[in-house]
C-alpha cells in the first residue's frame, strides 16, 4: 500500500479506531451521533480531535498573557542597539533632568554589568558524576550553512548511512514558528565538509527532525507547526524515505494529527528490527492535558502501542510532560526522562520513568518531579551499561513561581522566568533505577558542559563514529547561538543567529589502580 493509504488506515480524520472498521461519520461535532462517535474513539483519537478544534485558538495558558510577553520579548531582544539606547537615556537625564538622575542611572548600569560577571555555581541538586566516568569531546565542526535571511539553524538529527554521515536540521529566520522554515539534509564523509542534498518547505514551520535506518532505507520524520510566532499549534507528522540519502520521496502525512514525535530508535537487525517511538500529543503550553505515547513498529509506518497499553488506552502518561527520551538497560528494562514544562501533580521540571522488560508499556514515575529542567533530552548507553544524558544545562530551579499562585499562572511565571535566564549544554550520568528512590534526588549527575554552548542551545543527536575505537565512540550533533556570551538570556539567544555543530565524543573509564 502507498503511505497515504497506511495513514488513512492508521489514523484517518473521521474514521473509528486506528485499526477499526472504515465507517465514515460527519465532520460536524454538533451533528447527531457525535457523542456516540467520541465514545467509540480511542484515548489518542479523542485528544487528536480536541487539538484539531483548538488550532484556531491562539490563546495559551494565562489567556493572551504568554503571547503578549513573547511579543514583547521579541521586540526587545531583536534590537541590537542596546548600547546606543543606554547612552541616549543617560544624556537625556543629564540634559533634561539632573546630574543626580544621570549618575544614578550610570551607577545602576555599572552594578548590573558587574553582577552579570559572576558565574552561578552548580546547584546542589545536580551532583557531579563519579570521577571514574568521563566523556571526552573533540573540537566543534560547523555543519550548517550560512543562508541570507535564514540565520536560525537548530533542531538537528544525525545518523550514519553507508559510508557517510547524514544530518537533517531546521533552518529558518527565527527560532520561533515561522513560515520561512525549511528542512535541510546534508552529507559528509569526514564531518568537516558538508554537502546539502535535499531541502523541503511547505509554508508551515517544520521541526523535530528524526533520522534513522530501517529495512535498508534512510527514513526521516518531522512535524509541521502553525507558522505563528507566539503560538505552538502542531499540525501534521511527515514521513519520507531515501535509498541513498540524496533522492527523497515526497513527504507524506502519518501518525496522529498534532502529534509530536520526539525520539525513534531501532533495535535489532533485518526482520527482527523493531522501531520504538516516544511522542506527545495534546495542549502543550495550553490549559489541557498532554499525552505521552510509546509505540512500536516493524516498518516505521504502522505504529502500535507497546503492551500492556492497548489502542483504546495507548498513553503511558497524561499530564504536562513532553519531549521524552528513552533507553534500554543491559537487563532489557527501560528508563526515560521527560520535560515537565507544563507541570502536573508532581510539580514542574523533569520526570523520570521506568518500565520492566516484560511490560515496557507500563511506566512508573517519581512521586515528585525533579526541580530542574533537562530540556531536549537524549539518552545513550555505554558498553558497560552506563546511561548518559545529553541535554540542556540550566543552573536555576525551574519551579520559581510560588506554589500558592493559581496553577495556570504558575505555568506562565515559570515559563517567563526560564526564558530570561541563561542556558548551556551538558552531558550527564543517569544513575541506575535502583538508586532513584521516590524523589530521584541525585539521579542526574553532571559529567561536563559543552564549551562554547550558550544562549539558545542544547538539542542533541548521537550516532556511532565511523572507524571508532569501540561502541563508546560517537559523533554528537548540537546547535548553539553564535553571537552570545555565556550569561545571555535564553530568549536573547533565540533571537540571534545559531548554527549546528558536530563533535567527536568518547566515554571512558579511569584505569584501575
N, C-alpha and C positions, 0 to 999 in steps of 0.2 A: 504494500500500500504506500501511497505517497504520504509525506509527512503531514500534509494538510488533513488527510483522512485520519491519520493517527490522532491528530489534535481533536478532530470532531468526535472521534470515538472516545477519547480520554475525557476531555473537558469542554463539551460544547456549551455555548452560552445558555441555551434554553432546553437542554435535554435532561433526563432524570438519571442521576448517578453516573460516575465516571466510567463504569463498565455495564451500565444498566440498559434497559430497552430504549430504542430510539423513538421516544414519544415526544412529539412537538407540543409546546404549550405557548400561550400568548405571552408577548413581551410585557404587557401592561400588568404591573403587580397588583393593581386595584381591580383587575378583571375577576370574574367569577372563577373560583377554583385556585386562585393564587395561594391562599393559606395551605391548601392541601399539597400544592406543589412544593412549598417551602418545607413542609413536614417530611416530604419524601427525599429532600436534598440531604447530602452528606454535610458534616460539620464544615469542611473546607469549602464546599459549594455555597453554603449559606453565607460564609464570610466573603467569598468572591462576589456574591450578589450585593452584599452590603457595600463593599468597596466600589462596585460599579455605580451604585446610587450616589456615593459621596464624591465622585470625581468632579462634579461641577461646583462643589462647596469648597471655597478657598480658605475657610477658617481652619485653624489648628487649635491645640489646647490653649485655653485662655481667650478664645474668640479671635479677634483681629490683632491681639497684642503681640504675639510672636511674629506674624508677618510685618507688623509695623516696626518692631525692634530690628528685624532683619533688614528692612529697607533703610532704616536709619544707620545701621552699621555699615551697609554698603556705601551710603553717601559719604560717611566719614572716612572709612578706610580705603575707599577707591581714590582718594585725593593723594597727591604726592607733594603738596605744598605746605606741610606742617611747619617747617622752619619759618617760611615766609609769613604764615598766618600768626605764629607766635610773636615774631618781632613787629608785625603790624599792630597787634593788640598792645604790645609794650609801648610803642611810640604813641599810640592813641591815648593810653593812660598818661603818658609823660606830658603830652602837649595839651590835652583837653581835660585831664583830671588833676593829678598832683604827682609830685615826686614820690610821695609815700606810696600811693597806689601802684605806680610803676615798679618801685623797689620791692614791694610785697609780691607782686606778680613774678618778678625775676627770681626772687628767693624761692617761691613755691616751685617754679620750673626747675631750679637747680636741685632742690631737695628731691623732687620726683625723679629727676635723672639719676641722682646718686642712689636712690632707693632701688632703681632698676638694675644696678650693677651687682647686687647681691644675689648669688645663685641659691635657690631654695634647696635645702637638704633633702636627701632621700627620706621619705616618710617611714616611720617605724612599722607601719602596716605592710610595707613591701621589703622584707628582709633580703639580704644577699644570699645567693645560692652557695652551696658548699664550694670551697676553693678548688676542690679536686676536679670540678667540671668547668670547662672553659669553651668559649666559642671564638675562633679566630676569623677575622674579616680581612679581605683584600681591599684594594682601592676601589672607590666607586667609579663606574664607567657609564656615561650617559647613553641611554638607548633611544630616547625620544628625540624627535626632530623639531627644529625651530620652524614654525609656520606663522607668518604675519597674521595678527588678529586672533590667533588660537594659541595663547601662551599657557593655558592650563592643561598640563599633561599629568594624568593621575589614573587611579583605579586600574592597576596593572595585573596581568596574569602572565606566567611564564611556564613553558614546558619544553621537553626535548622531543624531537620528532625526526627519526632517522639520524643523520649526521649533523643536525643543526639545532640551534636553539630558536624557539619561536615565542614572541611576546605579542600580546594584544593589550591596548590601553585606550583610555578615553582621552580625546583631545577636544578642547572647547575654548571659548573665550573667557570662561569664568568657572569656578568650582561648582557653582550652584546650577540647578536645572536650566538648560538653555537649548534653544532650537538650532544653534550653530554647531552642536556637538557631532563628532564623528568617531567611529571606532577605527583604530589603526592596527594592522597586523604587520609585524616586521620579523625578519630572519637575520641570524648571524651564525657564523661558524666559530668565531673566536671571542665573542662578547664585546668586541671593540667596534667593528664595522657592522652597522645595521642597515638593511635594505627594506624599504616599505614595499610590501607585496600586495596589500589589499586595504581598501578603506570602504566604510559604509556609513551612510547618513540617511535619515528618513524624516527630518524636520522635528523630531522629538529629542529630548535628552536621552542619552544612552550611557549605561554604566554597568558596574559589577560584572566585568567580563570573566569568563572561566574557560580555560583551555584544558583539554585532556584527550588522550588517545584511547580509542576503544574499537575493536573489530578491524584494526588496520587503518582506521581513519582518524584524522585530526578533527576534533569536534570543538565548536565554540558556542557557548551560551552567553547571553547578555539580556538586559531588560530595558524597556523604554519608560520614560517618565514624562508627565505633562510638562512642557517647557515653560515653567513659571518660576521665577527666582525664589519667591517666598513660600513655595508650596512643596509638598512631597506626595505626589499622586502617581504611583506606579500604574502602568497601562498593560503592557504585554511582555512575556518572555519570548525571546527569539533563539532559534537553533539554526546553525549552519555547519557544514562539514566540508572537508577537503581531502583529496587523495595525496596531495603533495605539499600542502600548506600555502600554495600560491593561488590556485584557482579554487574559488569558493562557491558553493551553491547559493542561490538566492535565500536569504534568511526567511524562515517560516515560524509562525506563532506556535507555541507549545506551552504546556503546563496550565495552571490557573491564571485567569486574568488578574493582574495586580500582585501576583506572586513575585518574590524577590529571591532567586537562588543565591545563596552565599558561598557554598562550597560543594564541589563534586570531586569525589576521589574514587579511583578504580582499584579494586583489589583482585588478584588472580590474573590468569592469562588465558587467552584463547576462549574456548567455550565455557570455561569456568569463571571468566571475568564477571564481576558484579560491580556496578557503579552505585555509590551511595550519595545522596544529595540532602543537604540541610538547607532549608529556606524558611522565609517568613511571609505571612500573608495577613494583612489587617491594617488598622488605622494608626500607623506609625506617626508620631507627633500629634495625633489627634486625641479624642476622648474615649474611643472604644478600644477593645482588646486587639492583641496581635497573636496569631497562632504561629508556633514553630512546627514545621513539618520535617520528618525524617523518613526518606523514601529510598527505594532501591529499584534497579533496572538492569536488564540483561542486554539492552540495546541503546540505552540513553534516549529512548523515545517514549516508551511506556513505563510510567513510574507507579509503583505500588507501595503502600505503607509497609514499614518494617514491622513484622509481628512482635508483640501481640496487638499492635494497632491494626485497625481494620479500615476499610474505605468509608464506613459510616462515621467513625471517630478516629481520624488519622493523625491528629495533632499530638505531639509529645509534650506540649506546653501551651498554656494560654495565659496571657498577661501583658507585660510591657517589654519583653525581650526580643531583640533582633540580632542579626549578624552572629550566627552560631558556628563555631569551628569545632570539628571533632577529630579524634584519632583513636586507633585501637592499640591496646596494650599487648605485651607479649603473650599474655594469657587469653587474648581474644575479647576481653571486655572493652567497653567504650567509655572514653572520657570526653567531655565537651565543655566549652566556655562560651557564654553569650553576653552581649552588651545589654545591660538593663537600663537603657536610657529613658524609657517611658515610665519605669517604676511599676512595682506591684506590691503585694502584701509583705514581701521580704525586704523591701526598701528600694534604693537606687544604686547603680554602679555596675557590677558584673555578677554573674551567677555561674556556678559550676554544676555540671551534671555527670551522672554515672549510670551505666547500664551493664548488666551482666551478659556474658557471651550468649547464653541460651535465650535471652529476652532483650535484644538490642533496642526494641521499640518501647521499653518500659523504663523511662528516665526518672531518676531520683535527683533531688536538688538540695542545696544547703537550706537551712532554716532561715538564714538571713543572707542578703546579698553582700558581696564584698563591697566596701565603700568606695573603691577606686574603679575607674573605667579603663579597661584594656581594649580600646577600640580596634576595630578591623582585625580581629584575631585570626592567626593561622597556627595550627598545631602541627608538629612534625616529630617523629620518633627517631632516636638514635639506635645504633646496632646493639647497644647493651640495655635497651629498654627505657632510657630516659625520654620524657616527653618535654619538648621545647615549645615555647610560645613566642611567636613573633607578633608584636602588637605595638600600638601607640603607648608612649610613656607620658603620664601626667602626674606630677608630684603632689597635686592637690586632691583632696577628697571630692567626690562628685556631689554627694549629698550636702549641699551648703544651705539649702532653704530650711528654715525652722519647721520642725515636724508639726507644729500647731497650725500652720498655714493650710488652707484647703489643698487637697491632693493635686488638683489640676494646676494650681498656681505654684505648688512645689515643683512641678514639672517645668513650668515656664521659667522660674527663677534659676533652677539648676542648669537648664539649657543656656540661658543668657549668660550666667557667670562662667560656665565652662567655655563659652566662645571667647570670653575676654581674658582667658588665662593661656600661658604658653604650653606648647606640646613638643614632644620629641618622639623618637622611635627606639625600641629596645628589643632585646631577646631575653626571655625569662625561662626558668625551670618550673614546670608544674609538678608539685610533689605527688607521690603516689596517693591513690584514693584513700588508702587506709590511714593516711596522715591528715586528711582534711578535717575530721571532726564534724561538728554540726554547723560551725560558722566559717570554716575554710581559712581561719587565721593562719597566716604564714604559708599558705599553699602556693601562692605565686611569688617566686623568688627571682630577684634581678640578677642577671649574669653580666650584661653590659648594655650600654646605649650605642646607637649608631652615630658616629661622628658626622657633623655637618647636616644633621636632620633637624629642621626647625620649622616653625610656622605651621603650615599645613603639611603633614607628613604622617607616616605610619600606616601604610596599606601594602601588606607583604604578599608575595607569592614565592614558593620554594619548589625547586626541581633538582634532580641529581646532576652532578657535574660530569661532563664528558671526560673520560680518561682520569677520573678522580682516583684517589688512593684507597677508597673504600666507600661503604654505604653512608658514611658520615660526612662526605664531601658534597656540598650543594652549591647551587647558584641561587642567590636570593635577589628578588626584584623589589624595589620600593620606590616611592616618589617623595619629593620634598620641595618646599618653596626654595627658590634660588636667590632671593634678594632680601632675606630676613635675618636679623640677629636671633640668637637663641632665646631671648626673652620676649620676642614679638608675640602678641596675642594670636590665638588660633584663627579668629575671623580675619585678622590682617593678612595672615599667610594665605587664606582662601581667596583673597582679592589679588594676590601677587602672582607673578609667573612661577610655575613649577615644572619640574622635569622628572622623568623616570630614570632610575639608575639601577645597575646590576652589580652585585658583589660576589666574589668567590667566598665561600663560607665553610668552615670546618669545625665540627665538635670534637674536642679532645679531652682525654682523661690524663691527670697527672700521673707520672710514672710512680709505681710503688717504691717505697724506700727500701 
